[in-house]
Amino acid sequence: NAGVTQTPKFQVLKTGQSMTLQCAQDMNHEYMSWYRQDPGMGLRLIHYSVGAGITDQGEVPNGYNVSRSTTEDFPLRLLSAAPSQTSVYFCASSHLTSGRKNEQFFGPGTRLTVL
Amino acid sequence: AQSVSQHNHHVILSEAASLELGCNYSYGGTVNLFWYVQYPGQHLQLLLKYFSGDPLVKGIKGFEAEFIKSKFSFNLRKPSVQWSDTAEYFCAVNAQTGANNLFFGTGTRLTVIP
């Protein structure tokens, strides 16, 4: 079991460039999500998915797109990178059971710098 | 909307000192409560969780937390910290219905001095 994997680990972009952060899980989890972590702000939810073909916005979705074509993969796309998107990005996944009593498993993170 | 407050931004303790980190949340419905830890350079790991029942929950590495419903609090405690507990600690909540979205506090950085 690899758990939740993310690539790349580090990325530097120039303003206006686009890129995709990859996330995959091998635990057959229905729920997947993307968070960004900024100093003094904790983790904030960007987008989430409760199953293949279903995505929705979180707290801070602007500038990001997602899709969920398979259960395993949940890529995050930056359409036109801005310095405000400099952050550490974490992908997480979990099962969805009654009462939502599910631990979320986090990937190792991607550190993104936008110049 | 849900929100989580962690009052301590940075806590510095000597080894063997006792630890208590505060967490308060606001939400109109029933929630699950979590504490996650992030060791330097690593991803988040679950320390402990509360769903229902006994309000005192025990987690890994000697940590425990107490849910006080009347105060909307879920404080993390450890009787005697070790240098290896140096990390950032996040309190989080999710609703027991709807998507499994977690709402995090801003985190508390713990530094333990040997």
gemmi code that builds the backbone of each chain (N, CA, C; Angstrom):
import gemmi

chains = {
    "A": [
        ("ASN", (0.827, -1.207, 0.000), (0.000, 0.000, 0.000), (0.856, 1.249, 0.000)),
        ("ALA", (0.805, 2.022, -1.088), (1.588, 3.253, -1.127), (0.889, 4.372, -0.373)),
        ("GLY", (-0.418, 4.256, -0.140), (-1.161, 5.309, 0.548), (-1.510, 6.416, -0.434)),
        ("VAL", (-1.261, 7.656, -0.026), (-1.524, 8.822, -0.870), (-0.186, 9.337, -1.397)),
        ("THR", (-0.060, 9.398, -2.688), (1.181, 9.879, -3.286), (0.921, 11.169, -4.042)),
        ("GLN", (1.920, 12.050, -4.031), (1.820, 13.335, -4.713), (3.092, 13.570, -5.517)),
        ("THR", (2.929, 14.119, -6.697), (4.071, 14.564, -7.486), (3.746, 15.897, -8.136)),
        ("PRO", (4.727, 16.773, -8.319), (6.109, 16.652, -7.830), (6.201, 17.025, -6.355)),
        ("LYS", (7.362, 16.903, -5.754), (7.572, 17.332, -4.371), (7.851, 18.824, -4.313)),
        ("PHE", (8.533, 19.333, -5.312), (8.855, 20.758, -5.380), (8.604, 21.245, -6.798)),
        ("GLN", (8.185, 22.494, -6.916), (7.972, 23.074, -8.235), (8.127, 24.581, -8.141)),
        ("VAL", (8.823, 25.137, -9.127), (8.923, 26.586, -9.238), (8.303, 26.985, -10.573)),
        ("LEU", (7.381, 27.924, -10.533), (6.710, 28.409, -11.739), (6.910, 29.908, -11.881)),
        ("LYS", (6.754, 30.365, -13.100), (6.701, 31.804, -13.328), (5.235, 32.220, -13.388)),
        ("THR", (4.980, 33.444, -13.034), (3.610, 33.973, -13.094), (3.024, 33.751, -14.477)),
        ("GLY", (1.805, 33.224, -14.503), (1.118, 32.986, -15.759), (1.257, 31.576, -16.302)),
        ("GLN", (2.222, 30.822, -15.792), (2.364, 29.452, -16.255), (1.264, 28.579, -15.659)),
        ("SER", (1.004, 27.467, -16.327), (0.030, 26.506, -15.807), (0.749, 25.211, -15.476)),
        ("MET", (0.152, 24.460, -14.576), (0.712, 23.159, -14.254), (-0.334, 22.313, -13.544)),
        ("THR", (-0.044, 21.030, -13.445), (-0.932, 20.093, -12.759), (-0.180, 19.402, -11.643)),
        ("LEU", (-0.753, 19.436, -10.452), (-0.241, 18.672, -9.320), (-0.979, 17.342, -9.306)),
        ("GLN", (-0.189, 16.273, -9.213), (-0.791, 14.952, -9.267), (-1.017, 14.392, -7.867)),
        ("CYS", (-2.121, 13.663, -7.721), (-2.435, 12.971, -6.469), (-3.052, 11.628, -6.812)),
        ("ALA", (-2.586, 10.593, -6.147), (-3.150, 9.264, -6.352), (-3.212, 8.531, -5.020)),
        ("GLN", (-4.240, 7.683, -4.891), (-4.349, 6.842, -3.696), (-4.742, 5.435, -4.127)),
        ("ASP", (-4.253, 4.462, -3.355), (-4.501, 3.060, -3.694), (-5.321, 2.358, -2.623)),
        ("MET", (-6.146, 3.124, -1.904), (-6.928, 2.546, -0.805), (-8.411, 2.456, -1.153)),
        ("ASN", (-8.735, 2.732, -2.406), (-10.122, 2.676, -2.878), (-11.028, 3.641, -2.101)),
        ("HIS", (-10.452, 4.794, -1.740), (-11.215, 5.796, -0.993), (-12.155, 6.554, -1.914)),
        ("GLU", (-13.369, 6.773, -1.414), (-14.346, 7.520, -2.194), (-14.023, 9.023, -2.177)),
        ("TYR", (-13.575, 9.519, -1.036), (-13.382, 10.958, -0.840), (-11.928, 11.343, -1.077)),
        ("MET", (-11.722, 12.384, -1.849), (-10.393, 12.961, -2.029), (-10.497, 14.474, -1.979)),
        ("SER", (-9.422, 15.104, -1.543), (-9.467, 16.554, -1.381), (-8.090, 17.152, -1.564)),
        ("TRP", (-8.088, 18.462, -1.808), (-6.863, 19.239, -1.893), (-6.932, 20.372, -0.877)),
        ("TYR", (-5.826, 20.537, -0.133), (-5.695, 21.629, 0.813), (-4.430, 22.416, 0.464)),
        ("ARG", (-4.438, 23.672, 0.832), (-3.203, 24.440, 0.796), (-2.852, 24.884, 2.206)),
        ("GLN", (-1.557, 24.877, 2.499), (-1.094, 25.232, 3.840), (-0.225, 26.471, 3.740)),
        ("ASP", (-0.638, 27.498, 4.431), (0.099, 28.755, 4.453), (0.427, 29.114, 5.893)),
        ("PRO", (1.572, 29.735, 6.124), (1.976, 30.061, 7.503), (0.912, 30.872, 8.227)),
        ("GLY", (0.586, 30.427, 9.431), (-0.379, 31.150, 10.258), (-1.822, 30.997, 9.848)),
        ("MET", (-2.076, 30.172, 8.811), (-3.456, 30.022, 8.336), (-3.936, 28.582, 8.360)),
        ("GLY", (-3.109, 27.683, 8.803), (-3.523, 26.291, 8.832), (-3.712, 25.737, 7.428)),
        ("LEU", (-4.577, 24.741, 7.324), (-4.892, 24.152, 6.025), (-6.272, 24.606, 5.595)),
        ("ARG", (-6.366, 24.984, 4.342), (-7.655, 25.428, 3.801), (-8.016, 24.572, 2.594)),
        ("LEU", (-9.281, 24.194, 2.543), (-9.769, 23.292, 1.517), (-9.939, 24.017, 0.186)),
        ("ILE", (-9.374, 23.435, -0.868), (-9.468, 24.033, -2.199), (-10.629, 23.418, -2.974)),
        ("HIS", (-10.552, 22.123, -3.205), (-11.593, 21.365, -3.896), (-11.665, 19.984, -3.277)),
        ("TYR", (-12.803, 19.340, -3.472), (-12.941, 17.986, -2.984), (-13.816, 17.172, -3.926)),
        ("SER", (-13.779, 15.853, -3.707), (-14.564, 14.948, -4.538), (-15.069, 13.800, -3.669)),
        ("VAL", (-16.326, 13.426, -3.869), (-16.894, 12.311, -3.103), (-17.020, 11.054, -3.959)),
        ("GLY", (-16.475, 11.097, -5.153), (-16.489, 9.921, -6.012), (-16.117, 10.298, -7.422)),
        ("ALA", (-15.824, 9.297, -8.224), (-15.447, 9.553, -9.614), (-16.554, 10.327, -10.309)),
        ("GLY", (-16.156, 11.382, -11.013), (-17.099, 12.215, -11.747), (-17.776, 13.286, -10.932)),
        ("ILE", (-17.469, 13.365, -9.628), (-18.129, 14.335, -8.739), (-17.065, 15.192, -8.061)),
        ("THR", (-17.112, 16.489, -8.303), (-16.198, 17.409, -7.628), (-16.971, 18.620, -7.137)),
        ("ASP", (-16.399, 19.308, -6.173), (-17.050, 20.505, -5.649), (-15.995, 21.430, -5.066)),
        ("GLN", (-16.395, 22.688, -4.864), (-15.460, 23.694, -4.371), (-15.385, 23.684, -2.859)),
        ("GLY", (-14.183, 24.024, -2.368), (-13.997, 24.215, -0.941), (-13.965, 25.690, -0.608)),
        ("GLU", (-13.135, 26.057, 0.383), (-13.066, 27.438, 0.856), (-12.363, 28.376, -0.122)),
        ("VAL", (-11.315, 27.886, -0.781), (-10.465, 28.755, -1.602), (-10.255, 28.171, -2.996)),
        ("PRO", (-11.299, 28.080, -3.814), (-11.181, 27.397, -5.108), (-10.662, 28.240, -6.273)),
        ("ASN", (-10.630, 29.565, -6.096), (-10.318, 30.420, -7.239), (-8.902, 30.190, -7.752)),
        ("GLY", (-8.800, 30.016, -9.080), (-7.505, 29.805, -9.709), (-7.115, 28.342, -9.854)),
        ("TYR", (-7.982, 27.460, -9.397), (-7.705, 26.020, -9.428), (-8.859, 25.266, -10.080)),
        ("ASN", (-8.494, 24.209, -10.817), (-9.490, 23.290, -11.354), (-9.147, 21.876, -10.947)),
        ("VAL", (-10.168, 21.036, -10.835), (-9.951, 19.624, -10.541), (-10.857, 18.789, -11.413)),
        ("SER", (-10.522, 17.517, -11.511), (-11.378, 16.532, -12.160), (-11.144, 15.204, -11.464)),
        ("ARG", (-12.094, 14.313, -11.556), (-11.950, 12.986, -10.930), (-12.528, 11.973, -11.914)),
        ("SER", (-11.673, 11.510, -12.806), (-12.127, 10.555, -13.817), (-12.025, 9.120, -13.309)),
        ("THR", (-11.183, 8.884, -12.311), (-11.058, 7.553, -11.714), (-11.129, 7.691, -10.201)),
        ("THR", (-11.358, 6.589, -9.519), (-11.356, 6.614, -8.050), (-9.972, 6.970, -7.521)),
        ("GLU", (-8.923, 6.534, -8.229), (-7.571, 6.635, -7.691), (-6.946, 8.028, -7.814)),
        ("ASP", (-7.294, 8.774, -8.842), (-6.556, 9.994, -9.168), (-7.391, 11.252, -9.001)),
        ("PHE", (-6.740, 12.309, -8.528), (-7.433, 13.578, -8.305), (-6.449, 14.718, -8.568)),
        ("PRO", (-6.187, 15.047, -9.823), (-5.216, 16.092, -10.133), (-5.761, 17.495, -9.877)),
        ("LEU", (-4.863, 18.381, -9.500), (-5.192, 19.791, -9.252), (-4.473, 20.630, -10.295)),
        ("ARG", (-5.231, 21.428, -11.027), (-4.652, 22.247, -12.094), (-4.632, 23.712, -11.706)),
        ("LEU", (-3.464, 24.317, -11.878), (-3.340, 25.760, -11.748), (-3.401, 26.326, -13.159)),
        ("LEU", (-4.375, 27.161, -13.409), (-4.644, 27.610, -14.765), (-3.654, 28.677, -15.222)),
        ("SER", (-3.377, 29.628, -14.343), (-2.452, 30.726, -14.636), (-1.848, 31.138, -13.303)),
        ("ALA", (-0.679, 30.584, -12.989), (-0.115, 30.712, -11.653), (0.121, 32.170, -11.256)),
        ("ALA", (-0.146, 32.449, -9.998), (0.074, 33.782, -9.428), (0.912, 33.641, -8.159)),
        ("PRO", (1.683, 34.662, -7.795), (2.491, 34.582, -6.569), (1.672, 34.222, -5.330)),
        ("SER", (0.392, 34.593, -5.304), (-0.458, 34.267, -4.152), (-0.717, 32.772, -4.025)),
        ("GLN", (-0.370, 32.016, -5.064), (-0.546, 30.570, -5.003), (0.713, 29.844, -4.502)),
        ("THR", (1.714, 30.610, -4.139), (2.879, 30.028, -3.479), (2.422, 29.434, -2.159)),
        ("SER", (2.641, 28.137, -1.989), (2.086, 27.451, -0.828), (2.585, 26.013, -0.827)),
        ("VAL", (2.200, 25.281, 0.213), (2.388, 23.831, 0.237), (1.018, 23.197, 0.042)),
        ("TYR", (0.932, 22.294, -0.902), (-0.339, 21.679, -1.264), (-0.358, 20.230, -0.794)),
        ("PHE", (-1.439, 19.890, -0.092), (-1.618, 18.533, 0.399), (-2.874, 17.931, -0.197)),
        ("CYS", (-2.734, 16.690, -0.620), (-3.871, 15.901, -1.059), (-4.220, 14.952, 0.086)),
        ("ALA", (-5.503, 14.660, 0.240), (-5.944, 13.748, 1.290), (-7.060, 12.869, 0.756)),
        ("SER", (-7.238, 11.719, 1.391), (-8.319, 10.835, 0.972), (-8.859, 10.075, 2.170)),
        ("SER", (-10.079, 9.585, 2.021), (-10.698, 8.797, 3.085), (-11.875, 8.023, 2.523)),
        ("HIS", (-12.316, 7.039, 3.283), (-13.604, 6.424, 2.988), (-14.704, 7.394, 3.408)),
        ("LEU", (-15.904, 7.103, 2.966), (-17.079, 7.864, 3.388), (-18.046, 6.884, 4.013)),
        ("THR", (-18.152, 6.925, 5.335), (-19.088, 6.038, 6.010), (-20.096, 6.882, 6.776)),
        ("SER", (-21.106, 6.227, 7.271), (-22.145, 6.934, 8.003), (-21.542, 7.699, 9.177)),
        ("GLY", (-21.959, 8.938, 9.343), (-21.442, 9.766, 10.433), (-20.109, 10.407, 10.126)),
        ("ARG", (-19.566, 10.077, 8.938), (-18.298, 10.695, 8.493), (-17.189, 10.485, 9.522)),
        ("LYS", (-17.170, 9.284, 10.117), (-16.180, 9.004, 11.158), (-14.929, 8.419, 10.523)),
        ("ASN", (-14.363, 9.180, 9.614), (-13.277, 8.643, 8.811), (-12.019, 9.465, 8.960)),
        ("GLU", (-10.923, 8.776, 9.248), (-9.628, 9.442, 9.245), (-9.260, 9.779, 7.819)),
        ("GLN", (-8.775, 11.002, 7.609), (-8.239, 11.371, 6.311), (-6.745, 11.093, 6.300)),
        ("PHE", (-6.277, 10.514, 5.209), (-4.857, 10.206, 5.039), (-4.266, 11.249, 4.095)),
        ("PHE", (-3.153, 11.804, 4.499), (-2.545, 12.895, 3.757), (-1.329, 12.429, 2.972)),
        ("GLY", (-1.147, 13.045, 1.819), (0.056, 12.829, 1.036), (1.211, 13.649, 1.576)),
        ("PRO", (2.405, 13.492, 1.007), (3.609, 14.165, 1.520), (3.699, 15.636, 1.172)),
        ("GLY", (2.843, 16.112, 0.283), (2.832, 17.536, -0.030), (3.654, 17.902, -1.252)),
        ("THR", (3.258, 19.013, -1.862), (4.008, 19.622, -2.963), (4.268, 21.070, -2.575)),
        ("ARG", (5.530, 21.441, -2.557), (5.889, 22.828, -2.247), (6.016, 23.593, -3.547)),
        ("LEU", (5.127, 24.554, -3.737), (5.063, 25.323, -4.979), (5.467, 26.762, -4.723)),
        ("THR", (6.376, 27.250, -5.563), (6.776, 28.651, -5.522), (6.456, 29.281, -6.869)),
        ("VAL", (5.761, 30.396, -6.822), (5.430, 31.130, -8.050), (6.162, 32.468, -8.020)),
        ("LEU", (7.011, 32.652, -9.014), (7.832, 33.879, -9.049), (7.164, 34.977, -9.860)),
    ],
    "B": [
        ("ALA", (-21.289, 28.519, 9.339), (-20.057, 27.903, 8.847), (-19.212, 27.431, 10.037)),
        ("GLN", (-18.458, 26.379, 9.779), (-17.607, 25.864, 10.843), (-16.354, 26.718, 10.968)),
        ("SER", (-15.851, 26.828, 12.187), (-14.558, 27.468, 12.386), (-13.880, 26.811, 13.570)),
        ("VAL", (-12.555, 26.860, 13.552), (-11.751, 26.251, 14.609), (-10.715, 27.269, 15.055)),
        ("SER", (-10.584, 27.436, 16.365), (-9.621, 28.383, 16.918), (-8.591, 27.648, 17.758)),
        ("GLN", (-7.352, 27.924, 17.490), (-6.271, 27.440, 18.336), (-5.573, 28.665, 18.908)),
        ("HIS", (-5.571, 28.764, 20.209), (-5.178, 30.015, 20.844), (-3.672, 30.187, 20.932)),
        ("ASN", (-2.955, 29.091, 20.997), (-1.515, 29.162, 21.150), (-0.868, 29.022, 19.789)),
        ("HIS", (-0.088, 30.019, 19.393), (0.570, 29.934, 18.090), (1.899, 29.212, 18.198)),
        ("HIS", (2.641, 29.503, 19.267), (3.941, 28.876, 19.450), (4.122, 28.625, 20.937)),
        ("VAL", (4.394, 27.377, 21.275), (4.608, 26.985, 22.657), (6.008, 26.395, 22.777)),
        ("ILE", (6.730, 26.866, 23.776), (8.086, 26.361, 24.013), (8.118, 25.740, 25.399)),
        ("LEU", (8.521, 24.473, 25.468), (8.563, 23.746, 26.732), (9.888, 23.026, 26.885)),
        ("SER", (10.255, 22.786, 28.114), (11.399, 21.920, 28.394), (10.923, 20.480, 28.452)),
        ("GLU", (11.822, 19.566, 28.165), (11.476, 18.147, 28.258), (10.920, 17.830, 29.639)),
        ("ALA", (9.943, 16.955, 29.684), (9.259, 16.490, 30.890), (8.179, 17.449, 31.379)),
        ("ALA", (8.075, 18.620, 30.767), (6.997, 19.532, 31.141), (5.671, 18.985, 30.619)),
        ("SER", (4.582, 19.437, 31.227), (3.258, 19.016, 30.766), (2.769, 19.978, 29.677)),
        ("LEU", (1.943, 19.430, 28.812), (1.472, 20.180, 27.650), (-0.047, 20.231, 27.643)),
        ("GLU", (-0.581, 21.399, 27.343), (-1.998, 21.510, 27.021), (-2.153, 22.524, 25.912)),
        ("LEU", (-2.730, 22.108, 24.805), (-2.983, 22.989, 23.668), (-4.488, 23.169, 23.520)),
        ("GLY", (-4.892, 24.422, 23.410), (-6.317, 24.718, 23.355), (-6.885, 24.632, 21.944)),
        ("CYS", (-8.141, 24.207, 21.866), (-8.872, 24.161, 20.606), (-10.341, 24.410, 20.907)),
        ("ASN", (-10.910, 25.385, 20.244), (-12.344, 25.640, 20.329), (-12.923, 25.663, 18.925)),
        ("TYR", (-14.157, 25.205, 18.802), (-14.773, 25.175, 17.484), (-16.162, 25.779, 17.573)),
        ("SER", (-16.650, 26.176, 16.427), (-18.034, 26.616, 16.360), (-18.697, 25.923, 15.188)),
        ("TYR", (-19.842, 25.347, 15.478), (-20.625, 24.669, 14.445), (-21.984, 24.375, 15.023)),
        ("GLY", (-23.026, 24.497, 14.206), (-24.381, 24.321, 14.694), (-24.830, 22.890, 14.842)),
        ("GLY", (-24.101, 21.947, 14.252), (-24.547, 20.560, 14.285), (-23.564, 19.673, 15.027)),
        ("THR", (-23.686, 18.378, 14.816), (-22.824, 17.407, 15.478), (-21.550, 17.227, 14.668)),
        ("VAL", (-20.431, 17.231, 15.376), (-19.146, 17.180, 14.691), (-18.307, 16.006, 15.181)),
        ("ASN", (-17.335, 15.659, 14.368), (-16.245, 14.793, 14.785), (-15.028, 15.693, 14.995)),
        ("LEU", (-14.172, 15.324, 15.908), (-13.033, 16.167, 16.265), (-11.734, 15.387, 16.115)),
        ("PHE", (-10.719, 16.065, 15.646), (-9.442, 15.428, 15.355), (-8.289, 16.317, 15.809)),
        ("TRP", (-7.196, 15.665, 16.173), (-5.914, 16.348, 16.298), (-4.929, 15.661, 15.353)),
        ("TYR", (-4.295, 16.475, 14.505), (-3.257, 16.002, 13.599), (-1.927, 16.608, 14.025)),
        ("VAL", (-0.847, 15.894, 13.726), (0.500, 16.385, 14.010), (1.309, 16.396, 12.715)),
        ("GLN", (2.143, 17.407, 12.580), (3.019, 17.505, 11.416), (4.441, 17.693, 11.913)),
        ("TYR", (5.235, 16.633, 11.842), (6.640, 16.728, 12.215), (7.398, 17.480, 11.124)),
        ("PRO", (8.510, 18.106, 11.467), (9.229, 18.936, 10.491), (9.477, 18.201, 9.190)),
        ("GLY", (9.041, 18.807, 8.097), (9.276, 18.253, 6.765), (8.406, 17.069, 6.402)),
        ("GLN", (7.432, 16.761, 7.240), (6.603, 15.581, 6.968), (5.144, 15.977, 6.743)),
        ("HIS", (4.343, 14.990, 6.364), (2.933, 15.254, 6.138), (2.148, 15.078, 7.430)),
        ("LEU", (0.893, 15.406, 7.398), (0.056, 15.326, 8.586), (-0.254, 13.873, 8.935)),
        ("GLN", (-0.229, 13.613, 10.246), (-0.584, 12.282, 10.753), (-1.623, 12.463, 11.844)),
        ("LEU", (-2.534, 11.511, 11.938), (-3.580, 11.586, 12.942), (-3.027, 11.215, 14.319)),
        ("LEU", (-3.278, 12.089, 15.297), (-2.901, 11.811, 16.685), (-4.032, 11.108, 17.409)),
        ("LEU", (-5.223, 11.679, 17.296), (-6.384, 11.091, 17.951), (-7.653, 11.686, 17.368)),
        ("LYS", (-8.775, 11.058, 17.712), (-10.052, 11.483, 17.152), (-11.172, 11.228, 18.165)),
        ("TYR", (-12.216, 12.046, 18.063), (-13.391, 11.867, 18.904), (-14.619, 11.867, 18.013)),
        ("PHE", (-15.425, 10.801, 18.167), (-16.685, 10.740, 17.430), (-17.878, 10.851, 18.383)),
        ("SER", (-17.843, 10.060, 19.463), (-18.937, 10.050, 20.427), (-18.479, 9.236, 21.628)),
        ("GLY", (-19.311, 9.203, 22.685), (-19.003, 8.379, 23.840), (-18.096, 9.089, 24.827)),
        ("ASP", (-17.185, 8.342, 25.427), (-16.286, 8.868, 26.458), (-15.590, 10.122, 25.945)),
        ("PRO", (-15.771, 11.264, 26.626), (-15.183, 12.507, 26.122), (-13.663, 12.572, 26.261)),
        ("LEU", (-13.073, 11.667, 26.997), (-11.622, 11.630, 27.118), (-11.099, 10.553, 26.167)),
        ("VAL", (-10.348, 10.994, 25.179), (-9.845, 10.046, 24.190), (-8.329, 9.998, 24.254)),
        ("LYS", (-7.812, 8.806, 24.054), (-6.364, 8.623, 24.073), (-5.886, 8.348, 22.648)),
        ("GLY", (-4.725, 8.929, 22.343), (-4.164, 8.736, 21.020), (-2.800, 8.096, 21.090)),
        ("ILE", (-2.059, 8.299, 20.020), (-0.726, 7.715, 19.955), (0.266, 8.560, 20.743)),
        ("LYS", (1.382, 7.961, 21.095), (2.523, 8.644, 21.714), (2.164, 9.340, 23.012)),
        ("GLY", (1.200, 8.828, 23.743), (0.874, 9.353, 25.056), (-0.001, 10.589, 25.070)),
        ("PHE", (-0.500, 10.996, 23.930), (-1.382, 12.156, 23.861), (-2.816, 11.767, 24.218)),
        ("GLU", (-3.539, 12.713, 24.767), (-4.954, 12.537, 25.029), (-5.655, 13.872, 24.813)),
        ("ALA", (-6.962, 13.820, 24.654), (-7.737, 15.046, 24.480), (-9.080, 14.860, 25.159)),
        ("GLU", (-9.613, 15.978, 25.641), (-10.907, 15.943, 26.310), (-11.889, 16.818, 25.563)),
        ("PHE", (-13.027, 16.246, 25.231), (-14.104, 16.973, 24.573), (-15.026, 17.521, 25.658)),
        ("ILE", (-15.180, 18.830, 25.711), (-16.123, 19.462, 26.634), (-17.185, 20.149, 25.788)),
        ("LYS", (-18.338, 19.507, 25.695), (-19.373, 19.965, 24.774), (-19.867, 21.358, 25.129)),
        ("SER", (-20.004, 21.630, 26.426), (-20.547, 22.922, 26.860), (-19.616, 24.076, 26.515)),
        ("LYS", (-18.349, 23.777, 26.354), (-17.367, 24.818, 26.031), (-16.918, 24.749, 24.574)),
        ("PHE", (-17.471, 23.831, 23.821), (-17.064, 23.629, 22.423), (-15.540, 23.504, 22.339)),
        ("SER", (-14.978, 22.745, 23.251), (-13.525, 22.657, 23.286), (-13.055, 21.220, 23.139)),
        ("PHE", (-11.832, 21.081, 22.669), (-11.218, 19.763, 22.463), (-9.720, 19.949, 22.662)),
        ("ASN", (-9.318, 20.119, 23.910), (-7.926, 20.437, 24.214), (-7.052, 19.191, 24.217)),
        ("LEU", (-5.857, 19.370, 23.722), (-4.875, 18.281, 23.636), (-3.945, 18.352, 24.835)),
        ("ARG", (-3.613, 17.187, 25.402), (-2.750, 17.165, 26.577), (-1.725, 16.039, 26.456)),
        ("LYS", (-0.610, 16.268, 27.132), (0.384, 15.213, 27.316), (1.091, 15.506, 28.631)),
        ("PRO", (1.192, 14.521, 29.514), (1.732, 14.776, 30.857), (3.214, 15.163, 30.848)),
        ("SER", (3.978, 14.596, 29.904), (5.422, 14.820, 29.921), (5.931, 14.791, 28.476)),
        ("VAL", (6.312, 15.943, 27.971), (6.721, 16.009, 26.559), (8.174, 15.595, 26.387)),
        ("GLN", (8.468, 15.156, 25.172), (9.825, 14.768, 24.814), (10.290, 15.642, 23.658)),
        ("TRP", (11.598, 15.678, 23.469), (12.147, 16.471, 22.376), (11.530, 16.063, 21.038)),
        ("SER", (11.219, 14.772, 20.895), (10.663, 14.271, 19.642), (9.222, 14.731, 19.396)),
        ("ASP", (8.619, 15.378, 20.376), (7.270, 15.930, 20.181), (7.303, 17.286, 19.474)),
        ("THR", (8.483, 17.818, 19.236), (8.602, 19.068, 18.495), (7.934, 18.914, 17.135)),
        ("ALA", (6.921, 19.733, 16.890), (6.099, 19.568, 15.680), (5.058, 20.675, 15.662)),
        ("GLU", (4.243, 20.651, 14.608), (3.093, 21.541, 14.572), (1.838, 20.693, 14.757)),
        ("TYR", (0.916, 21.213, 15.561), (-0.277, 20.466, 15.924), (-1.508, 21.211, 15.428)),
        ("PHE", (-2.381, 20.458, 14.770), (-3.581, 21.042, 14.184), (-4.818, 20.365, 14.755)),
        ("CYS", (-5.749, 21.185, 15.186), (-7.068, 20.717, 15.571), (-7.974, 20.825, 14.343)),
        ("ALA", (-8.874, 19.877, 14.156), (-9.748, 19.906, 12.981), (-11.105, 19.324, 13.338)),
        ("VAL", (-12.123, 19.773, 12.624), (-13.473, 19.245, 12.817), (-14.078, 18.923, 11.467)),
        ("ASN", (-15.006, 17.973, 11.464), (-15.865, 17.801, 10.299), (-17.271, 17.519, 10.788)),
        ("ALA", (-18.216, 17.762, 9.915), (-19.609, 17.515, 10.257), (-19.921, 16.038, 10.080)),
        ("GLN", (-20.868, 15.543, 10.836), (-21.219, 14.131, 10.731), (-22.163, 13.841, 9.566)),
        ("THR", (-22.526, 14.871, 8.822), (-23.310, 14.675, 7.604), (-22.649, 15.442, 6.475)),
        ("GLY", (-23.024, 15.142, 5.243), (-22.450, 15.842, 4.105), (-21.098, 15.267, 3.724)),
        ("ALA", (-20.314, 16.039, 3.000), (-18.982, 15.600, 2.592), (-18.065, 15.528, 3.808)),
        ("ASN", (-16.943, 14.889, 3.620), (-16.027, 14.642, 4.741), (-15.006, 15.763, 4.887)),
        ("ASN", (-15.426, 17.006, 4.632), (-14.473, 18.108, 4.625), (-14.012, 18.451, 6.028)),
        ("LEU", (-12.709, 18.583, 6.172), (-12.127, 18.966, 7.449), (-11.914, 20.475, 7.477)),
        ("PHE", (-12.215, 21.083, 8.634), (-11.899, 22.482, 8.867), (-10.818, 22.523, 9.945)),
        ("PHE", (-9.719, 23.167, 9.613), (-8.550, 23.166, 10.483), (-8.408, 24.475, 11.241)),
        ("GLY", (-7.820, 24.379, 12.426), (-7.329, 25.558, 13.097), (-6.025, 26.004, 12.450)),
        ("THR", (-5.502, 27.118, 12.932), (-4.293, 27.688, 12.338), (-3.019, 26.982, 12.778)),
        ("GLY", (-3.147, 26.082, 13.732), (-1.994, 25.301, 14.148), (-1.246, 25.906, 15.321)),
        ("THR", (-0.612, 25.030, 16.092), (0.261, 25.452, 17.199), (1.611, 24.793, 17.008)),
        ("ARG", (2.633, 25.623, 16.952), (3.985, 25.082, 16.825), (4.526, 24.814, 18.210)),
        ("LEU", (4.927, 23.576, 18.449), (5.497, 23.185, 19.740), (6.993, 22.961, 19.574)),
        ("THR", (7.762, 23.638, 20.386), (9.201, 23.416, 20.439), (9.540, 22.877, 21.816)),
        ("VAL", (10.169, 21.702, 21.856), (10.580, 21.108, 23.127), (12.093, 21.201, 23.224)),
        ("ILE", (12.534, 21.816, 24.302), (13.967, 22.032, 24.507), (14.521, 20.888, 25.352)),
        ("PRO", (15.581, 20.248, 24.874), (16.142, 19.109, 25.639), (16.706, 19.554, 26.987)),
    ],
}
model = gemmi.Model(1)
for chain_id, residues in chains.items():
    chain = gemmi.Chain(chain_id)
    for i, (resn, *xyz) in enumerate(residues, 1):
        res = gemmi.Residue()
        res.name, res.seqid = resn, gemmi.SeqId(i, " ")
        for name, pos in zip(("N", "CA", "C"), xyz):
            atom = gemmi.Atom()
            atom.name, atom.element = name, gemmi.Element(name[0])
            atom.pos, atom.b_iso = gemmi.Position(*pos), 0.0
            res.add_atom(atom)
        chain.add_residue(res)
    model.add_chain(chain)
structure = gemmi.Structure()
structure.add_model(model)
structure.setup_entities()
